[in-house]
Amino acid sequence: MKVEFYVLPSSQPTDRLTAACRLAYKAWRAGFITFIRCSDAAQQAELDDLLWTFRQHSFIPHEPYSDAAQAPVILGIDQRPQSNAGILINLHREISSHLDCFSRVIEIVNQEPELLNICRHNFIRYREQGYQPARVEL
């Protein structure tokens, strides 16, 4: 499994959501099933709205997690995907307990000090679990 930490130059929380939308759009266009793991229900609702509007002339087909969710992009919090999804975009502060469902994990990091510390810790945890996380500057 490939693990990448996408590092944003700003500290704005909304920039993380916009980056998640851009990455989900690229994954969808490339034919990958994507699970976006939100930190809570409020963030999930905000991201749901943003996925409809962040591109002026198109939207990303998505739906909130359910047992029957069939969209190319699924929004959840800590559910196990019903089928193996290709990509996990993790906006949660903790590593997913369902890593075995994904071939690629993307963590989106901004410059907010608390989040930076959490992500540094998670980077180490991935290494301890045998993964080779990579850093990608955006």
mmCIF file of the C-alpha atoms, coordinates in Angstrom:
data_MODEL
# 
_entry.id   MODEL 
# 
loop_
_atom_site.group_PDB 
_atom_site.id 
_atom_site.type_symbol 
_atom_site.label_atom_id 
_atom_site.label_alt_id 
_atom_site.label_comp_id 
_atom_site.label_asym_id 
_atom_site.label_entity_id 
_atom_site.label_seq_id 
_atom_site.pdbx_PDB_ins_code 
_atom_site.Cartn_x 
_atom_site.Cartn_y 
_atom_site.Cartn_z 
_atom_site.occupancy 
_atom_site.B_iso_or_equiv 
_atom_site.pdbx_formal_charge 
_atom_site.auth_seq_id 
_atom_site.auth_comp_id 
_atom_site.auth_asym_id 
_atom_site.auth_atom_id 
_atom_site.pdbx_PDB_model_num 
ATOM 1   C CA . MET A 1 1   ? 0.000   0.000  0.000   1.00 0.00 ? 1   MET A CA 1 
ATOM 2   C CA . LYS A 1 2   ? 1.199   3.487  -0.852  1.00 0.00 ? 2   LYS A CA 1 
ATOM 3   C CA . VAL A 1 3   ? 0.928   6.196  1.851   1.00 0.00 ? 3   VAL A CA 1 
ATOM 4   C CA . GLU A 1 4   ? 1.394   9.865  1.001   1.00 0.00 ? 4   GLU A CA 1 
ATOM 5   C CA . PHE A 1 5   ? 1.191   13.013 3.097   1.00 0.00 ? 5   PHE A CA 1 
ATOM 6   C CA . TYR A 1 6   ? 0.099   15.928 0.910   1.00 0.00 ? 6   TYR A CA 1 
ATOM 7   C CA . VAL A 1 7   ? 1.369   19.092 2.605   1.00 0.00 ? 7   VAL A CA 1 
ATOM 8   C CA . LEU A 1 8   ? -0.448  22.380 2.005   1.00 0.00 ? 8   LEU A CA 1 
ATOM 9   C CA . PRO A 1 9   ? 1.309   25.736 2.490   1.00 0.00 ? 9   PRO A CA 1 
ATOM 10  C CA . SER A 1 10  ? -1.634  27.333 4.335   1.00 0.00 ? 10  SER A CA 1 
ATOM 11  C CA . SER A 1 11  ? -3.241  26.767 7.724   1.00 0.00 ? 11  SER A CA 1 
ATOM 12  C CA . GLN A 1 12  ? -6.859  27.219 6.565   1.00 0.00 ? 12  GLN A CA 1 
ATOM 13  C CA . PRO A 1 13  ? -9.104  24.184 7.286   1.00 0.00 ? 13  PRO A CA 1 
ATOM 14  C CA . THR A 1 14  ? -11.128 24.856 4.129   1.00 0.00 ? 14  THR A CA 1 
ATOM 15  C CA . ASP A 1 15  ? -7.990  24.394 2.016   1.00 0.00 ? 15  ASP A CA 1 
ATOM 16  C CA . ARG A 1 16  ? -7.815  20.779 3.237   1.00 0.00 ? 16  ARG A CA 1 
ATOM 17  C CA . LEU A 1 17  ? -11.377 20.202 2.039   1.00 0.00 ? 17  LEU A CA 1 
ATOM 18  C CA . THR A 1 18  ? -10.683 21.807 -1.325  1.00 0.00 ? 18  THR A CA 1 
ATOM 19  C CA . ALA A 1 19  ? -7.584  19.640 -1.726  1.00 0.00 ? 19  ALA A CA 1 
ATOM 20  C CA . ALA A 1 20  ? -9.679  16.569 -0.873  1.00 0.00 ? 20  ALA A CA 1 
ATOM 21  C CA . CYS A 1 21  ? -12.154 17.576 -3.597  1.00 0.00 ? 21  CYS A CA 1 
ATOM 22  C CA . ARG A 1 22  ? -9.390  18.026 -6.167  1.00 0.00 ? 22  ARG A CA 1 
ATOM 23  C CA . LEU A 1 23  ? -7.856  14.655 -5.296  1.00 0.00 ? 23  LEU A CA 1 
ATOM 24  C CA . ALA A 1 24  ? -11.243 12.916 -5.345  1.00 0.00 ? 24  ALA A CA 1 
ATOM 25  C CA . TYR A 1 25  ? -11.945 14.440 -8.761  1.00 0.00 ? 25  TYR A CA 1 
ATOM 26  C CA . LYS A 1 26  ? -8.634  13.161 -10.149 1.00 0.00 ? 26  LYS A CA 1 
ATOM 27  C CA . ALA A 1 27  ? -9.221  9.711  -8.659  1.00 0.00 ? 27  ALA A CA 1 
ATOM 28  C CA . TRP A 1 28  ? -12.753 9.532  -10.069 1.00 0.00 ? 28  TRP A CA 1 
ATOM 29  C CA . ARG A 1 29  ? -11.597 10.624 -13.532 1.00 0.00 ? 29  ARG A CA 1 
ATOM 30  C CA . ALA A 1 30  ? -8.889  7.921  -13.365 1.00 0.00 ? 30  ALA A CA 1 
ATOM 31  C CA . GLY A 1 31  ? -11.511 5.297  -12.470 1.00 0.00 ? 31  GLY A CA 1 
ATOM 32  C CA . PHE A 1 32  ? -10.669 4.735  -8.817  1.00 0.00 ? 32  PHE A CA 1 
ATOM 33  C CA . ILE A 1 33  ? -13.218 4.190  -6.057  1.00 0.00 ? 33  ILE A CA 1 
ATOM 34  C CA . THR A 1 34  ? -12.418 6.668  -3.287  1.00 0.00 ? 34  THR A CA 1 
ATOM 35  C CA . PHE A 1 35  ? -13.409 6.768  0.365   1.00 0.00 ? 35  PHE A CA 1 
ATOM 36  C CA . ILE A 1 36  ? -13.034 10.161 2.049   1.00 0.00 ? 36  ILE A CA 1 
ATOM 37  C CA . ARG A 1 37  ? -12.782 9.704  5.806   1.00 0.00 ? 37  ARG A CA 1 
ATOM 38  C CA . CYS A 1 38  ? -14.008 12.841 7.565   1.00 0.00 ? 38  CYS A CA 1 
ATOM 39  C CA . SER A 1 39  ? -13.267 13.822 11.149  1.00 0.00 ? 39  SER A CA 1 
ATOM 40  C CA . ASP A 1 40  ? -16.930 14.223 12.129  1.00 0.00 ? 40  ASP A CA 1 
ATOM 41  C CA . ALA A 1 41  ? -20.475 14.637 10.792  1.00 0.00 ? 41  ALA A CA 1 
ATOM 42  C CA . ALA A 1 42  ? -20.129 18.423 10.429  1.00 0.00 ? 42  ALA A CA 1 
ATOM 43  C CA . GLN A 1 43  ? -17.039 18.083 8.239   1.00 0.00 ? 43  GLN A CA 1 
ATOM 44  C CA . GLN A 1 44  ? -18.776 15.344 6.247   1.00 0.00 ? 44  GLN A CA 1 
ATOM 45  C CA . ALA A 1 45  ? -21.763 17.636 5.565   1.00 0.00 ? 45  ALA A CA 1 
ATOM 46  C CA . GLU A 1 46  ? -19.468 20.520 4.587   1.00 0.00 ? 46  GLU A CA 1 
ATOM 47  C CA . LEU A 1 47  ? -17.511 18.291 2.218   1.00 0.00 ? 47  LEU A CA 1 
ATOM 48  C CA . ASP A 1 48  ? -20.747 16.883 0.764   1.00 0.00 ? 48  ASP A CA 1 
ATOM 49  C CA . ASP A 1 49  ? -21.825 20.420 -0.162  1.00 0.00 ? 49  ASP A CA 1 
ATOM 50  C CA . LEU A 1 50  ? -18.390 21.343 -1.500  1.00 0.00 ? 50  LEU A CA 1 
ATOM 51  C CA . LEU A 1 51  ? -18.215 18.307 -3.797  1.00 0.00 ? 51  LEU A CA 1 
ATOM 52  C CA . TRP A 1 52  ? -21.307 19.660 -5.607  1.00 0.00 ? 52  TRP A CA 1 
ATOM 53  C CA . THR A 1 53  ? -19.907 23.133 -6.121  1.00 0.00 ? 53  THR A CA 1 
ATOM 54  C CA . PHE A 1 54  ? -16.109 23.229 -6.097  1.00 0.00 ? 54  PHE A CA 1 
ATOM 55  C CA . ARG A 1 55  ? -15.868 22.797 -9.910  1.00 0.00 ? 55  ARG A CA 1 
ATOM 56  C CA . GLN A 1 56  ? -17.894 25.367 -11.799 1.00 0.00 ? 56  GLN A CA 1 
ATOM 57  C CA . HIS A 1 57  ? -19.238 23.162 -14.593 1.00 0.00 ? 57  HIS A CA 1 
ATOM 58  C CA . SER A 1 58  ? -19.275 19.726 -13.022 1.00 0.00 ? 58  SER A CA 1 
ATOM 59  C CA . PHE A 1 59  ? -19.668 17.838 -9.787  1.00 0.00 ? 59  PHE A CA 1 
ATOM 60  C CA . ILE A 1 60  ? -18.105 14.701 -8.369  1.00 0.00 ? 60  ILE A CA 1 
ATOM 61  C CA . PRO A 1 61  ? -20.541 11.766 -8.057  1.00 0.00 ? 61  PRO A CA 1 
ATOM 62  C CA . HIS A 1 62  ? -20.556 10.981 -4.374  1.00 0.00 ? 62  HIS A CA 1 
ATOM 63  C CA . GLU A 1 63  ? -22.751 9.959  -1.476  1.00 0.00 ? 63  GLU A CA 1 
ATOM 64  C CA . PRO A 1 64  ? -22.517 9.550  2.262   1.00 0.00 ? 64  PRO A CA 1 
ATOM 65  C CA . TYR A 1 65  ? -21.622 6.095  3.536   1.00 0.00 ? 65  TYR A CA 1 
ATOM 66  C CA . SER A 1 66  ? -24.402 3.523  3.701   1.00 0.00 ? 66  SER A CA 1 
ATOM 67  C CA . ASP A 1 67  ? -24.534 -0.247 3.322   1.00 0.00 ? 67  ASP A CA 1 
ATOM 68  C CA . ALA A 1 68  ? -25.660 0.266  -0.286  1.00 0.00 ? 68  ALA A CA 1 
ATOM 69  C CA . ALA A 1 69  ? -23.458 3.199  -1.279  1.00 0.00 ? 69  ALA A CA 1 
ATOM 70  C CA . GLN A 1 70  ? -22.455 2.798  -4.946  1.00 0.00 ? 70  GLN A CA 1 
ATOM 71  C CA . ALA A 1 71  ? -21.009 6.204  -5.891  1.00 0.00 ? 71  ALA A CA 1 
ATOM 72  C CA . PRO A 1 72  ? -17.382 6.474  -7.031  1.00 0.00 ? 72  PRO A CA 1 
ATOM 73  C CA . VAL A 1 73  ? -16.683 8.708  -4.014  1.00 0.00 ? 73  VAL A CA 1 
ATOM 74  C CA . ILE A 1 74  ? -18.018 7.718  -0.584  1.00 0.00 ? 74  ILE A CA 1 
ATOM 75  C CA . LEU A 1 75  ? -17.977 10.067 2.417   1.00 0.00 ? 75  LEU A CA 1 
ATOM 76  C CA . GLY A 1 76  ? -17.687 8.448  5.811   1.00 0.00 ? 76  GLY A CA 1 
ATOM 77  C CA . ILE A 1 77  ? -16.193 8.847  9.235   1.00 0.00 ? 77  ILE A CA 1 
ATOM 78  C CA . ASP A 1 78  ? -14.868 5.511  10.460  1.00 0.00 ? 78  ASP A CA 1 
ATOM 79  C CA . GLN A 1 79  ? -16.902 2.920  8.610   1.00 0.00 ? 79  GLN A CA 1 
ATOM 80  C CA . ARG A 1 80  ? -15.375 -0.020 6.809   1.00 0.00 ? 80  ARG A CA 1 
ATOM 81  C CA . PRO A 1 81  ? -16.076 0.282  3.076   1.00 0.00 ? 81  PRO A CA 1 
ATOM 82  C CA . GLN A 1 82  ? -18.483 -2.355 1.749   1.00 0.00 ? 82  GLN A CA 1 
ATOM 83  C CA . SER A 1 83  ? -16.031 -3.222 -1.007  1.00 0.00 ? 83  SER A CA 1 
ATOM 84  C CA . ASN A 1 84  ? -12.375 -2.464 -1.346  1.00 0.00 ? 84  ASN A CA 1 
ATOM 85  C CA . ALA A 1 85  ? -11.903 1.131  -2.355  1.00 0.00 ? 85  ALA A CA 1 
ATOM 86  C CA . GLY A 1 86  ? -8.792  2.066  -4.246  1.00 0.00 ? 86  GLY A CA 1 
ATOM 87  C CA . ILE A 1 87  ? -8.015  5.273  -2.392  1.00 0.00 ? 87  ILE A CA 1 
ATOM 88  C CA . LEU A 1 88  ? -8.535  6.563  1.117   1.00 0.00 ? 88  LEU A CA 1 
ATOM 89  C CA . ILE A 1 89  ? -8.360  10.322 1.550   1.00 0.00 ? 89  ILE A CA 1 
ATOM 90  C CA . ASN A 1 90  ? -7.993  10.675 5.300   1.00 0.00 ? 90  ASN A CA 1 
ATOM 91  C CA . LEU A 1 91  ? -9.102  13.950 6.873   1.00 0.00 ? 91  LEU A CA 1 
ATOM 92  C CA . HIS A 1 92  ? -9.469  12.310 10.284  1.00 0.00 ? 92  HIS A CA 1 
ATOM 93  C CA . ARG A 1 93  ? -6.753  12.931 12.848  1.00 0.00 ? 93  ARG A CA 1 
ATOM 94  C CA . GLU A 1 94  ? -6.182  9.225  13.429  1.00 0.00 ? 94  GLU A CA 1 
ATOM 95  C CA . ILE A 1 95  ? -4.982  6.480  11.118  1.00 0.00 ? 95  ILE A CA 1 
ATOM 96  C CA . SER A 1 96  ? -7.827  4.357  9.774   1.00 0.00 ? 96  SER A CA 1 
ATOM 97  C CA . SER A 1 97  ? -8.301  0.911  11.284  1.00 0.00 ? 97  SER A CA 1 
ATOM 98  C CA . HIS A 1 98  ? -9.382  -0.289 7.807   1.00 0.00 ? 98  HIS A CA 1 
ATOM 99  C CA . LEU A 1 99  ? -6.116  0.180  5.896   1.00 0.00 ? 99  LEU A CA 1 
ATOM 100 C CA . ASP A 1 100 ? -6.452  -3.308 4.414   1.00 0.00 ? 100 ASP A CA 1 
ATOM 101 C CA . CYS A 1 101 ? -9.325  -1.989 2.232   1.00 0.00 ? 101 CYS A CA 1 
ATOM 102 C CA . PHE A 1 102 ? -7.128  0.438  0.281   1.00 0.00 ? 102 PHE A CA 1 
ATOM 103 C CA . SER A 1 103 ? -4.226  0.368  -2.132  1.00 0.00 ? 103 SER A CA 1 
ATOM 104 C CA . ARG A 1 104 ? -3.374  4.019  -1.478  1.00 0.00 ? 104 ARG A CA 1 
ATOM 105 C CA . VAL A 1 105 ? -3.800  6.359  1.488   1.00 0.00 ? 105 VAL A CA 1 
ATOM 106 C CA . ILE A 1 106 ? -3.572  10.130 1.205   1.00 0.00 ? 106 ILE A CA 1 
ATOM 107 C CA . GLU A 1 107 ? -3.268  12.234 4.343   1.00 0.00 ? 107 GLU A CA 1 
ATOM 108 C CA . ILE A 1 108 ? -3.850  15.968 3.809   1.00 0.00 ? 108 ILE A CA 1 
ATOM 109 C CA . VAL A 1 109 ? -1.785  18.176 6.098   1.00 0.00 ? 109 VAL A CA 1 
ATOM 110 C CA . ASN A 1 110 ? -1.900  21.933 6.508   1.00 0.00 ? 110 ASN A CA 1 
ATOM 111 C CA . GLN A 1 111 ? 0.267   24.270 8.572   1.00 0.00 ? 111 GLN A CA 1 
ATOM 112 C CA . GLU A 1 112 ? -2.023  24.416 11.612  1.00 0.00 ? 112 GLU A CA 1 
ATOM 113 C CA . PRO A 1 113 ? 0.400   23.584 14.496  1.00 0.00 ? 113 PRO A CA 1 
ATOM 114 C CA . GLU A 1 114 ? -1.765  20.990 16.272  1.00 0.00 ? 114 GLU A CA 1 
ATOM 115 C CA . LEU A 1 115 ? -2.528  19.151 13.026  1.00 0.00 ? 115 LEU A CA 1 
ATOM 116 C CA . LEU A 1 116 ? 1.155   19.212 12.038  1.00 0.00 ? 116 LEU A CA 1 
ATOM 117 C CA . ASN A 1 117 ? 2.072   17.499 15.309  1.00 0.00 ? 117 ASN A CA 1 
ATOM 118 C CA . ILE A 1 118 ? -0.651  14.884 14.886  1.00 0.00 ? 118 ILE A CA 1 
ATOM 119 C CA . CYS A 1 119 ? 0.428   14.177 11.314  1.00 0.00 ? 119 CYS A CA 1 
ATOM 120 C CA . ARG A 1 120 ? 4.082   13.863 12.322  1.00 0.00 ? 120 ARG A CA 1 
ATOM 121 C CA . HIS A 1 121 ? 3.020   11.280 14.894  1.00 0.00 ? 121 HIS A CA 1 
ATOM 122 C CA . ASN A 1 122 ? 0.903   9.450  12.289  1.00 0.00 ? 122 ASN A CA 1 
ATOM 123 C CA . PHE A 1 123 ? 3.821   9.473  9.830   1.00 0.00 ? 123 PHE A CA 1 
ATOM 124 C CA . ILE A 1 124 ? 5.887   7.622  12.459  1.00 0.00 ? 124 ILE A CA 1 
ATOM 125 C CA . ARG A 1 125 ? 3.006   5.209  13.170  1.00 0.00 ? 125 ARG A CA 1 
ATOM 126 C CA . TYR A 1 126 ? 2.755   4.301  9.483   1.00 0.00 ? 126 TYR A CA 1 
ATOM 127 C CA . ARG A 1 127 ? 6.493   3.540  9.471   1.00 0.00 ? 127 ARG A CA 1 
ATOM 128 C CA . GLU A 1 128 ? 6.111   1.422  12.600  1.00 0.00 ? 128 GLU A CA 1 
ATOM 129 C CA . GLN A 1 129 ? 3.410   -0.559 10.761  1.00 0.00 ? 129 GLN A CA 1 
ATOM 130 C CA . GLY A 1 130 ? 5.824   -1.273 7.911   1.00 0.00 ? 130 GLY A CA 1 
ATOM 131 C CA . TYR A 1 131 ? 4.686   1.336  5.385   1.00 0.00 ? 131 TYR A CA 1 
ATOM 132 C CA . GLN A 1 132 ? 6.996   3.839  3.678   1.00 0.00 ? 132 GLN A CA 1 
ATOM 133 C CA . PRO A 1 133 ? 5.078   7.124  3.808   1.00 0.00 ? 133 PRO A CA 1 
ATOM 134 C CA . ALA A 1 134 ? 6.112   9.837  1.381   1.00 0.00 ? 134 ALA A CA 1 
ATOM 135 C CA . ARG A 1 135 ? 5.774   13.600 1.669   1.00 0.00 ? 135 ARG A CA 1 
ATOM 136 C CA . VAL A 1 136 ? 4.285   15.531 -1.269  1.00 0.00 ? 136 VAL A CA 1 
ATOM 137 C CA . GLU A 1 137 ? 4.391   19.349 -1.269  1.00 0.00 ? 137 GLU A CA 1 
ATOM 138 C CA . LEU A 1 138 ? 1.344   21.052 -2.808  1.00 0.00 ? 138 LEU A CA 1 
# 
